[in-house]
Amino acid sequence: MSFGLPLLFDASGPVATPPATIQQTLIALVAASRPGYTANLPGSLIDDISGTDTGAIIALDQARVDAVNSVTPYAANPYILAQMSIQTGLKQGTASNGSAFVVFAGTPGYVIPPGFTVGDGSHQFVVQEGGTVGTGGSSQSLYVVSNDSSTFDIPAGSINEVITAVPNPYTLTVTNPLAGTPALAPETTESYRARLLLAQQVAISGTQTYLKTLLLAVPGVSPRLVAVLQNGSSWEVICGGGDPKQVAGAIYQGVSSVGLLVGSATTPRNITVSIYDAPDTYSVVYVNPPSQTVTLAVTWNTTLTSFSANAAVNQFIIAAALSYVNAIAVGQPINLLVLQEQIQNAVASVLPVPNLTTLEFAFTINGTPVSPSAGTSIIEGDPEGYFAMAPTAVTSTQG
């Protein structure tokens, strides 16, 4: 027997059927097939059974509502998210090792093969695609990946050891002009929801949204290090992480013409890759974003004279500051109002906001003290760069 309850909708979407409606419909259906049936005798076995059946149908109806509500990136369960990934071709990100771009200097004509190993004193990095030292004494930027899956910072200039043996009389040195991209943990469900929603907003190829979707599908690309800046009719693509060939391939597919692409005015940031689309070869340029090292000293105080949760407040402030600064997208500024709000929310469980009297911030970027732009609460950084703050780089003090 089919129960036949319609799925109800209101302005917010599907809603559960009222229990009274379910019970009335159940009794009506049973009575239609069993003349003389009655369920209005309190305490009877029939009343008990009808009540139990009504409860079961209420649970089934709610499950139906939940299933319909989950068919969206906003609320999809992991299984439905996986099915959506098949539709869009956008898989949930897996873990990736740290990476960087290095430049070799030495004897002109010396060939650096794939698999050539360099290091920073603690970790080793492997060249993914070979290159050659040019007549000027240096190679093009070469992509290297750590053979260590742990997460660690890769500051500019830290990769300076040539580990693979270089025969005499040849000489070879190496360095990374820009900071590398640390290892990425497996992508969270929340991050994947956001990427999937962005992918479903794509209307047509040749748009910035379409290009970002393709870049975010490249393994190892950090979502917060992707941006497409427009300057007149030209596009400057910023992308941190990911294999450069795959990044360049995504850019090639995402733009209407590679002639629209421009690089950074700061030449060392530019990554130029040749893409072969038979029978032609195209040059794709994009920008590797520089890391901006941030330190922060927070000073706070309270009206409470016998306050004893100072250590907890400091812990919450440090965690909130790290979470905010290290999530700011490439090219975006530090907004002190947002930081203040996040800290207030973080400490509210031990220090209610009405009792918080002082919240002051002292920032440095790359070792230089910085202040908000005049008339704002915004601290600007490099428009092509991103902020990076280590756990030891933020302090919190009651004062």
C-alpha positions as CSV (number, residue, x, y, z in Angstrom):
1,M,0.0,0.0,0.0
2,S,1.4,3.4,-1.0
3,F,1.1,6.0,1.7
4,G,1.2,8.9,-0.8
5,L,2.1,11.8,1.4
6,P,3.1,14.8,-0.8
7,L,6.4,16.5,-0.1
8,L,5.6,19.9,1.4
9,F,7.6,23.1,0.6
10,D,7.8,26.6,2.0
11,A,10.0,29.5,1.2
12,S,13.0,27.8,2.8
13,G,12.6,24.5,1.0
14,P,11.1,21.1,1.9
15,V,9.5,20.8,5.3
16,A,8.3,17.8,7.4
17,T,4.5,16.9,7.3
18,P,2.7,17.8,10.6
19,P,2.3,14.7,12.8
20,A,-1.5,15.2,13.0
21,T,-1.7,15.1,9.2
22,I,0.3,11.9,9.1
23,Q,-1.9,10.3,11.7
24,Q,-5.1,11.3,9.9
25,T,-3.9,10.1,6.6
26,L,-2.8,6.7,8.1
27,I,-6.2,6.2,9.8
28,A,-8.1,7.2,6.6
29,L,-6.1,4.7,4.5
30,V,-6.6,1.8,6.9
31,A,-10.3,2.6,7.3
32,A,-10.7,2.6,3.5
33,S,-9.5,-1.0,3.2
34,R,-11.0,-2.2,6.6
35,P,-14.6,-1.0,7.0
36,G,-15.5,-0.4,10.6
37,Y,-11.9,0.3,11.7
38,T,-11.6,2.9,14.5
39,A,-8.5,4.1,16.3
40,N,-10.1,6.6,18.7
41,L,-10.4,4.3,21.6
42,P,-7.7,5.5,24.2
43,G,-5.6,2.8,25.7
44,S,-6.6,0.2,23.1
45,L,-4.2,-2.0,21.2
46,I,-5.3,-0.5,18.0
47,D,-4.6,3.0,19.3
48,D,-1.1,1.9,20.4
49,I,-0.3,0.4,17.0
50,S,-1.6,3.5,15.1
51,G,0.5,5.7,17.4
52,T,3.6,3.5,16.8
53,D,3.0,3.5,13.0
54,T,2.5,7.3,13.0
55,G,5.9,7.7,14.8
56,A,7.6,5.5,12.2
57,I,6.1,7.4,9.3
58,I,7.2,10.8,10.9
59,A,10.8,9.5,11.0
60,L,10.6,8.4,7.4
61,D,9.1,11.7,6.3
62,Q,11.9,13.6,8.1
63,A,14.5,11.4,6.4
64,R,12.9,12.2,3.0
65,V,13.1,15.9,3.8
66,D,16.7,15.6,4.9
67,A,17.6,13.7,1.7
68,V,16.1,16.4,-0.5
69,N,17.7,19.2,1.6
70,S,21.1,17.5,1.2
71,V,21.2,17.8,-2.6
72,T,23.2,21.0,-2.5
73,P,26.8,21.8,-1.7
74,Y,25.6,23.7,1.4
75,A,24.3,20.6,3.2
76,A,25.2,17.5,1.2
77,N,26.4,14.5,3.1
78,P,29.8,13.0,2.1
79,Y,28.2,10.4,-0.2
80,I,26.1,13.0,-2.1
81,L,29.1,15.3,-2.2
82,A,31.0,12.4,-3.9
83,Q,28.2,12.0,-6.5
84,M,28.3,15.8,-7.2
85,S,32.1,15.5,-7.8
86,I,31.3,13.0,-10.6
87,Q,29.0,15.5,-12.2
88,T,31.4,18.4,-12.0
89,G,34.7,16.5,-12.3
90,L,35.9,18.3,-9.2
91,K,37.3,15.8,-6.7
92,Q,37.9,16.5,-3.0
93,G,41.5,17.5,-2.5
94,T,44.0,15.0,-1.1
95,A,47.2,15.7,0.9
96,S,50.2,17.0,-1.0
97,N,53.8,17.6,-0.1
98,G,55.5,21.0,0.1
99,S,56.8,22.5,-3.1
100,A,58.8,25.5,-4.4
101,F,60.4,27.0,-7.5
102,V,64.2,27.0,-7.5
103,V,66.8,28.6,-9.8
104,F,70.2,27.0,-10.4
105,A,73.3,29.0,-11.1
106,G,76.6,27.6,-12.4
107,T,78.3,26.4,-15.5
108,P,76.4,27.4,-18.7
109,G,74.9,24.4,-20.5
110,Y,74.8,22.2,-17.4
111,V,71.7,20.0,-17.6
112,I,69.6,19.5,-14.5
113,P,67.7,16.2,-15.0
114,P,64.3,15.2,-13.4
115,G,65.0,13.7,-10.1
116,F,67.9,16.0,-9.2
117,T,67.8,16.5,-5.5
118,V,68.4,19.7,-3.5
119,G,67.7,20.5,0.2
120,D,67.4,23.1,2.9
121,G,69.5,21.4,5.6
122,S,66.6,19.5,7.0
123,H,64.4,18.4,4.1
124,Q,65.1,17.3,0.5
125,F,63.3,18.4,-2.6
126,V,63.3,16.7,-6.0
127,V,63.2,18.4,-9.4
128,Q,60.1,17.4,-11.3
129,E,61.0,18.5,-14.8
130,G,64.6,19.1,-15.9
131,G,66.2,22.3,-17.1
132,T,69.5,23.8,-18.3
133,V,71.8,26.5,-17.0
134,G,71.6,29.2,-19.6
135,T,74.4,31.3,-21.2
136,G,73.8,33.9,-18.5
137,G,74.8,31.4,-15.8
138,S,71.3,30.6,-14.4
139,S,68.4,28.3,-15.2
140,Q,64.8,29.0,-15.5
141,S,62.6,28.5,-12.5
142,L,62.3,24.7,-11.8
143,Y,59.5,23.1,-9.8
144,V,60.7,20.9,-6.9
145,V,58.6,18.8,-4.5
146,S,59.6,17.7,-1.0
147,N,59.9,14.0,-0.4
148,D,58.8,14.6,3.2
149,S,55.0,14.8,3.7
150,S,55.2,16.8,7.0
151,T,54.2,20.4,7.1
152,F,57.0,22.9,7.4
153,D,57.7,26.5,6.3
154,I,59.8,27.0,3.1
155,P,61.2,30.5,3.4
156,A,62.7,32.3,0.4
157,G,66.4,31.4,0.1
158,S,66.1,28.3,2.4
159,I,66.7,25.7,-0.4
160,N,70.4,26.3,-0.9
161,E,72.0,22.8,-0.9
162,V,72.9,20.8,-4.0
163,I,72.6,17.2,-2.9
164,T,72.9,15.3,-6.2
165,A,76.6,15.1,-7.0
166,V,78.0,17.5,-9.6
167,P,81.1,16.2,-11.4
168,N,84.3,18.3,-11.8
169,P,85.0,20.8,-13.3
170,Y,81.3,21.9,-13.3
171,T,79.9,24.1,-10.6
172,L,76.2,24.4,-9.5
173,T,74.4,26.3,-6.7
174,V,70.7,26.6,-6.0
175,T,68.2,28.9,-4.3
176,N,64.5,29.5,-4.1
177,P,63.8,33.3,-4.8
178,L,60.3,33.1,-3.3
179,A,58.9,31.1,-0.4
180,G,57.5,27.7,-1.2
181,T,54.1,26.3,-0.5
182,P,53.9,24.1,2.6
183,A,52.4,20.7,2.5
184,L,48.6,20.6,2.3
185,A,46.5,18.4,4.6
186,P,43.6,16.5,3.0
187,E,40.9,19.0,2.1
188,T,38.1,19.5,4.6
189,T,34.5,18.9,3.7
190,E,33.8,22.6,4.3
191,S,36.5,23.7,1.9
192,Y,35.3,21.2,-0.7
193,R,31.7,22.4,-0.4
194,A,32.9,26.0,-1.2
195,R,34.9,24.8,-4.2
196,L,31.9,22.7,-5.5
197,L,29.6,25.7,-5.1
198,L,32.0,27.9,-7.1
199,A,32.2,25.2,-9.8
200,Q,28.4,25.1,-10.1
201,Q,28.3,28.9,-10.6
202,V,30.4,28.6,-13.8
203,A,28.3,29.8,-16.7
204,I,30.7,29.8,-19.6
205,S,34.4,29.2,-20.4
206,G,36.6,32.2,-20.8
207,T,35.4,33.8,-17.5
208,Q,37.4,34.4,-14.3
209,T,35.1,32.0,-12.4
210,Y,35.6,29.2,-14.9
211,L,39.4,29.7,-14.7
212,K,39.4,29.6,-10.9
213,T,37.4,26.4,-11.0
214,L,40.0,24.8,-13.3
215,L,42.9,26.0,-11.1
216,L,41.3,24.7,-7.9
217,A,40.9,21.3,-9.5
218,V,44.7,21.0,-9.8
219,P,46.2,18.8,-7.0
220,G,48.4,20.7,-4.6
221,V,47.0,24.2,-5.4
222,S,46.2,26.1,-2.3
223,P,42.6,27.6,-2.6
224,R,43.6,30.8,-0.8
225,L,46.5,31.4,-3.2
226,V,44.4,31.7,-6.4
227,A,43.4,35.0,-7.8
228,V,42.7,36.5,-11.3
229,L,43.5,40.2,-11.5
230,Q,42.1,42.2,-14.4
231,N,44.0,45.2,-15.9
232,G,42.1,46.6,-18.8
233,S,41.8,43.7,-21.2
234,S,44.7,41.7,-19.7
235,W,44.5,39.0,-17.0
236,E,47.2,38.4,-14.3
237,V,46.8,34.9,-12.9
238,I,48.1,34.3,-9.4
239,C,48.5,30.6,-8.3
240,G,50.4,29.1,-5.5
241,G,51.2,25.3,-5.4
242,G,50.5,22.6,-7.9
243,D,52.5,21.2,-10.7
244,P,53.4,24.1,-13.1
245,K,52.5,22.1,-16.2
246,Q,49.1,21.3,-14.8
247,V,48.6,24.9,-13.6
248,A,49.5,26.2,-17.0
249,G,47.3,23.6,-18.7
250,A,44.3,24.8,-16.6
251,I,45.1,28.4,-17.5
252,Y,45.3,27.5,-21.2
253,Q,41.9,25.9,-21.0
254,G,40.4,28.7,-19.0
255,V,41.3,31.8,-21.0
256,S,39.9,32.7,-24.4
257,S,43.4,33.6,-25.5
258,V,46.8,33.2,-24.0
259,G,47.5,36.7,-25.4
260,L,45.4,38.1,-22.6
261,L,47.9,36.9,-20.0
262,V,50.4,39.2,-18.3
263,G,53.0,38.5,-15.6
264,S,54.1,40.5,-12.6
265,A,56.2,43.6,-12.8
266,T,58.4,41.8,-10.3
267,T,60.1,39.4,-12.7
268,P,61.2,36.6,-10.3
269,R,57.6,35.9,-9.4
270,N,56.7,35.0,-13.0
271,I,56.5,31.3,-14.0
272,T,56.5,30.7,-17.7
273,V,55.5,27.3,-19.0
274,S,55.3,25.9,-22.6
275,I,52.1,24.1,-23.4
276,Y,51.9,21.9,-26.5
277,D,48.5,21.6,-28.2
278,A,49.3,19.8,-31.4
279,P,50.6,21.1,-33.7
280,D,51.4,24.3,-31.8
281,T,53.2,25.4,-28.7
282,Y,52.0,28.2,-26.5
283,S,53.7,30.1,-23.7
284,V,51.7,30.5,-20.6
285,V,52.7,32.9,-17.8
286,Y,51.4,33.1,-14.3
287,V,52.5,34.6,-11.0
288,N,53.8,32.6,-8.0
289,P,52.6,34.7,-5.0
290,P,55.3,35.8,-2.5
291,S,54.8,35.0,1.2
292,Q,54.7,37.9,3.7
293,T,55.9,37.0,7.2
294,V,53.6,38.4,9.8
295,T,54.1,38.9,13.6
296,L,51.4,40.1,16.0
297,A,51.4,41.3,19.6
298,V,47.9,41.6,21.1
299,T,47.2,43.5,24.3
300,W,43.9,43.1,26.1
301,N,42.3,44.0,29.4
302,T,39.1,43.6,31.3
303,T,36.9,45.4,33.8
304,L,36.8,42.3,36.1
305,T,39.2,42.9,39.0
306,S,39.4,39.3,40.1
307,F,39.7,37.7,36.7
308,S,41.5,34.4,36.8
309,A,41.1,33.0,33.3
310,N,44.0,35.0,31.8
311,A,45.8,32.0,30.4
312,A,42.6,30.8,28.6
313,V,42.0,34.2,27.1
314,N,45.6,34.3,25.8
315,Q,45.2,30.8,24.3
316,F,41.9,31.8,22.6
317,I,43.3,35.0,21.2
318,I,46.4,33.4,19.7
319,A,44.3,30.6,18.1
320,A,41.8,33.1,16.6
321,A,44.6,35.4,15.3
322,L,46.4,32.5,13.6
323,S,43.2,31.2,12.1
324,Y,42.3,34.6,10.7
325,V,45.6,35.7,9.3
326,N,46.6,32.4,7.8
327,A,43.2,32.2,5.9
328,I,43.4,35.6,4.2
329,A,43.2,35.1,0.5
330,V,46.1,36.2,-1.7
331,G,46.2,40.0,-2.3
332,Q,43.6,40.7,0.4
333,P,44.4,43.0,3.4
334,I,44.3,42.4,7.1
335,N,41.0,43.8,8.4
336,L,41.3,44.7,12.1
337,L,37.6,44.9,12.5
338,V,37.2,41.3,11.4
339,L,40.1,40.2,13.6
340,Q,38.6,42.0,16.6
341,E,35.2,40.3,16.0
342,Q,36.8,36.8,15.7
343,I,38.8,37.3,18.9
344,Q,35.7,38.6,20.8
345,N,33.8,35.5,19.7
346,A,36.7,33.2,20.7
347,V,37.0,34.6,24.2
348,A,33.3,35.0,24.9
349,S,33.0,31.7,26.8
350,V,35.5,32.9,29.5
351,L,35.4,36.7,29.0
352,P,32.1,38.3,28.0
353,V,32.5,41.0,25.4
354,P,31.0,43.7,27.7
355,N,33.8,43.1,30.1
356,L,36.5,43.4,27.5
357,T,37.9,46.9,27.7
358,T,41.1,46.8,25.6
359,L,42.0,45.0,22.4
360,E,45.1,46.5,20.7
361,F,47.2,45.0,17.8
362,A,50.8,45.6,16.9
363,F,51.7,44.1,13.5
364,T,54.9,43.7,11.5
365,I,55.2,42.5,7.9
366,N,58.6,41.1,6.9
367,G,60.0,42.7,10.0
368,T,58.7,46.2,9.5
369,P,56.0,47.6,11.8
370,V,52.8,48.5,9.9
371,S,49.7,50.5,10.7
372,P,46.2,50.7,9.1
373,S,45.8,53.0,6.1
374,A,44.7,56.4,7.1
375,G,41.0,56.6,8.0
376,T,40.6,52.8,7.8
377,S,41.1,49.6,9.9
378,I,42.8,47.9,6.9
379,I,46.5,46.9,6.8
380,E,47.5,46.5,3.1
381,G,50.1,44.0,2.0
382,D,51.6,43.1,-1.4
383,P,48.7,42.9,-3.8
384,E,50.2,39.7,-5.3
385,G,51.3,38.2,-2.0
386,Y,49.8,36.4,1.0
387,F,50.3,36.5,4.7
388,A,51.9,33.8,6.7
389,M,52.1,33.8,10.5
390,A,53.8,31.0,12.6
391,P,52.3,29.9,15.9
392,T,55.3,31.5,17.7
393,A,54.9,34.8,15.9
394,V,51.8,35.9,17.8
395,T,51.7,36.9,21.5
396,S,48.9,37.9,23.8
397,T,49.3,39.9,27.0
398,Q,46.9,41.4,29.5
399,G,47.9,45.1,29.9
